[in-house]
């Protein structure tokens, strides 16, 4: 787990430090950020190429 501020409300356009070209449709891309939904740009990129994307909302709901 790597908890940077990437994707949090004030940093919604920040990108994590990895090569987005390595994403493929067969991947599951998950993020712990839940507000705003699908805010980190890497989640939107993953969704556009067809990867299964999970933002932090399910994590929040199931932990409650």
N, C-alpha and C positions, 0 to 999 in steps of 0.2 A: 504494500500500500504506500502510495506517495501522495501526501496531502498538501499540494501547493494551493495557492489562491486562484489558480487558473479556472476561469468559468464562474467565479463568484460574482455577485451582483456588480461590484465596481470594476471587475476585470473580465467582463463577458466576452470580449474579443481576443483575449490572450490565448495563445496556443501552447500546448505542452511541447516539450522538447523531444519530439520523435518525428521520423520521416513518414508523412501521410501517404506517400506512394507505396508503403508496405501494406496498407489496408486492402483487403480483398473481401468479396461478398460472403465468403464462407466464415468470416470472423464474427465473433460477438464482441461488441465494443461497449464497455460499461463505465459509468462515471458515478461518483458519489454526490455530485452537485445536483440539487433538486429545485433550486430557485435562482433564476428563472429556468423553466424546463428546456432541455436540449440547448442550453446556453453555450457550452464550450464549442467552438467551431469544429473541433475534430469529431464531435458527435454528428453534426450536420453533414460533414464530408462523408463519414461512414454510412450514414443513412442514404445519402445520394448514390453511393456505389452499390447499395443493396445489402450491407451488413446488418445483422440484428443489433439494434441499439437499445440500451437500457440506461436511462438517466437515474438520478438518485431518488426519484419519487417512490419507486417500489421499495427501495431500501428503507426509506423513511416510514412508509406505511407498515411494512412487515416488522419493523423494529418496535413500533409503537404498542 
